Amino acid sequence: MDGWQKTPFKIDVKKGDQIAFCSCGKSKNGPKCDGSHKGTGKSPIIEKFEEDKTIYACGCLSSAKYPFCDGTHSK
């Protein structure tokens, strides 16, 4: 299996939060970046949140809307 898990990560965010999402798939702290991308030519995807809410971050690394889950893991 590619990615960290077959289901999305449920993350509660607050207004003003900023998350660096892993784009290389090597993070040990997936879906959040831990710096493992160094030397890969990839950079994290930075998302800033404008309101308190619950998000579902992709766990399989196959979402077309990455870093957010689009249900691809269930196909």
N, C-alpha and C positions, 0 to 999 in steps of 0.2 A: 504494500500500500504506500502511495506517496502521501506526503503531508504528515501531520502530527496525530490526527484522529479522524474517524469517519463522520463525526458530527461537528456542528459549529460550536464555537466558544461563546458562551453567554457572558457579556461584560456590561456592568452598569457603569455609565459614564456621567460625569457632572459637567455643567456649563463651564467652559474654559479648559477642560481637560485636553491634553494633546497626547496621542499615542503614536509611537513609531512601530509600524507593523513590518515584520520580516518579509522580504521579497525574494530571498535566496533559498529558503527552505532548510537552512542549516541551524537556525536558532534552537537552543535547548530550552528556550523560554517561549516557544511558539504559542500564539501567533505574534507575540511581541518580539521586536528586534533585541538581540543581545550582543550585537557587534560581530557575529560570526561571518558576516558578508565580506569582511576585509579581504581584499585580494581577488574577489569574484567579479568586480566591475559593477556590482549591483548596489543599490542604496535602499534604505527602508522607505516605506510609504508613510508619510506623515499625515495624520488626520487630526483636525482640531474640531471639537464639538461645541456647538452653540447653545445646547440645551441639555438638561438632565434627561437621560433616557437609557433604555437597554438596547444594546446592539448585539448582533450575532456575527462574529468574525469567522471567516472560513478556516476550517481545520484540515481540509483535504488538499489545499493549494490548487484547486481546479476551477474555482468560481470565475465566471466571466466578469463579475463585479468585485473581484478581490480588492481590498481585504475583507469585504463583506460577503456573507454567505448568500448564494442564489439557489441553493437546493441541489447543486450538481452532485454532491456526495450521495444522494439517494438514487442516482441513475446507474 
